[in-house]
């Protein structure tokens, strides 16, 4: 998460209001798209593993 230095809003992007935002928490490399990708991959692996156990 970032905080806009101009308006003070908490945002998910590194820039807002035409200027760079300040990182306030989280990892810069782990954005929402990557979280969704990792979650989908993990769910797929888990489903495959459960399928292997039940067959």
N, C-alpha and C positions, 0 to 999 in steps of 0.2 A: 504494500500500500504506500501511496505517496500523499503528500500534502502540498497543495498549490501554494506557492509563496506569494501570489497576488491576492487570491480571494479566500484562502484558508480551507477550501474544500478538500475532503479526503477522496482520493481518486485511485484508479488502477493503472493509469498511464504515467509515463515519466515526464510528460509535458502537459501544461494546462494554461489557459489565458495567455498563450504566446510566449511562455517562458518555461524553464526547467523547473520541475517539482522536486521537493525534498523527500527522500525515502524515509518512512517512519517505522516500518516493520516489514518482515518477510525477507525473501531473497530476491534480488533483482532478476536473476535468471529464471526464477520459477513463477511465470505469469499464469493467468487463468487458463489460457489455452493449453499450456503444458500440464497443468493439474488435471484438466479434463482428459488429455491423452494418456497420462499415467494411470488415471482411474479406470479408463476403458481397457487398457492393456492388462491391468491387474485383474479386473473382473473377468476378462476373457481367459486368462490363465487359470483363475480359480474355477471357472465353469468347466474348463477342459479337465482340470484335476479331479473335480467331483465326478465328472463323467467317466473318467478312467477307473475310479474306485467302485462306482456302481455297476460297471460292465464286467 
